[in-house]
């Protein structure tokens, strides 16, 4: 069987005859590009994910318990010194790297372009989110007399724009040889009949595979190999949209080393029992972040003997992993969650259809689903005003306005 026949057979097996029809119409480079894409897609995996969308979610009998954490505010002088010394040693010896997840667009903020290129209106002249992160890392480099390798995860959609933006701004003074861009993985979008959508570019329409895709992308794009070559032992992974994110927190790092764990995270206490955030817990003996939609109301409101919320530690995308942990996770398939969304597509007559209702499934993995692969996690409770100023919504909570206030107040306190 020749290569062409193999592809046609594959598409027939998975009921993707509309793609066969498209292939027959295409010629030259367009046809080659589509064939290359088909060879890259794991059809078996996508069809399994599609079948899962039709199943009722089983509510298993899960044992959910509160998780232990240390409150940074309540650490003794001795504990802080011990943790800081251990953390500092790793950073000074060049065994620490940072990964920034920057695959998103600034659409929700009314900004065209990658989210990291959004300008936060601080101190009148404003600073780009990438600029804020670069300053944060440069400060750490100066303090610990090192250069922390900075890996930036982009998406197929924004990789070129991100690259151009950083070059145009001279990487905000960061050492170019220590900034590595790599693309996030993608998965096809699939309609309610199990057919893959075709995009305007006459290829199968794909979307980023969620922030949980960072692990396999680090491995597939050669970043993990690069880290090993540099002798990296600990990796911080955070988002691009927290204006006061501490990417080189020696207390968090030292605590993880002292507790001899492979993963660590920083939390802030929930603003109220019903704040829409994922919270840390232990499920069936393993660390987990449970989404606010899945936490029963009674549990959300439960308090301990000190009157504090039992399930009050919010996940703020401030995570640490050993290089071994990342390697392990990168080879394990994480759970994919499906989201039913509106996606335009090209029909069999070549017309673009823009749906008014959700019409297709997007599949994504979440970074915190990786926690369940481990027996333990070290959690350091920080403070919202010191650690968490997200830029997510155009107005209201977690907006540029609230992030600007938190950012300016934070730096005022540092003087």
HELIX and SHEET records of a PDB file:
HELIX    1   1 UNK A    3  UNK A   13  1                                  11    
HELIX    2   2 UNK A   17  UNK A   25  1                                   9    
HELIX    3   3 UNK A   28  UNK A   40  1                                  13    
HELIX    4   4 UNK A   43  UNK A   53  1                                  11    
HELIX    5   5 UNK A   72  UNK A   74  5                                   3    
HELIX    6   6 UNK A   77  UNK A   92  1                                  16    
HELIX    7   7 UNK A  107  UNK A  109  5                                   3    
HELIX    8   8 UNK A  115  UNK A  117  5                                   3    
HELIX    9   9 UNK A  129  UNK A  144  1                                  16    
HELIX   10  10 UNK A  159  UNK A  168  1                                  10    
HELIX   11  11 UNK A  170  UNK A  173  5                                   4    
HELIX   12  12 UNK A  176  UNK A  178  5                                   3    
HELIX   13  13 UNK A  211  UNK A  213  5                                   3    
HELIX   14  14 UNK A  214  UNK A  220  1                                   7    
HELIX   15  15 UNK A  223  UNK A  230  1                                   8    
HELIX   16  16 UNK A  250  UNK A  258  1                                   9    
HELIX   17  17 UNK A  297  UNK A  301  1                                   5    
HELIX   18  18 UNK A  323  UNK A  330  1                                   8    
HELIX   19  19 UNK A  367  UNK A  373  5                                   7    
HELIX   20  20 UNK A  384  UNK A  387  1                                   4    
HELIX   21  21 UNK A  400  UNK A  414  1                                  15    
SHEET    1   A 3 UNK A  64  UNK A  65  0                                        
SHEET    2   A 3 UNK A 279  UNK A 283 -1                                        
SHEET    3   A 3 UNK A 286  UNK A 290 -1                                        
SHEET    1   B 8 UNK A  70  UNK A  71  0                                        
SHEET    2   B 8 UNK A 378  UNK A 381  1                                        
SHEET    3   B 8 UNK A 263  UNK A 269  1                                        
SHEET    4   B 8 UNK A 313  UNK A 322 -1                                        
SHEET    5   B 8 UNK A 234  UNK A 239 -1                                        
SHEET    6   B 8 UNK A  96  UNK A 101  1                                        
SHEET    7   B 8 UNK A 149  UNK A 154  1                                        
SHEET    8   B 8 UNK A 179  UNK A 183  1                                        
SHEET    1   C 2 UNK A 119  UNK A 120  0                                        
SHEET    2   C 2 UNK A 127  UNK A 128 -1                                        
SHEET    1   D 2 UNK A 186  UNK A 188  0                                        
SHEET    2   D 2 UNK A 206  UNK A 208 -1                                        
SHEET    1   E 3 UNK A 190  UNK A 191  0                                        
SHEET    2   E 3 UNK A 360  UNK A 364 -1                                        
SHEET    3   E 3 UNK A 337  UNK A 341 -1                                        
SHEET    1   F 2 UNK A 345  UNK A 346  0                                        
SHEET    2   F 2 UNK A 352  UNK A 353 -1                                        
END                                                                             
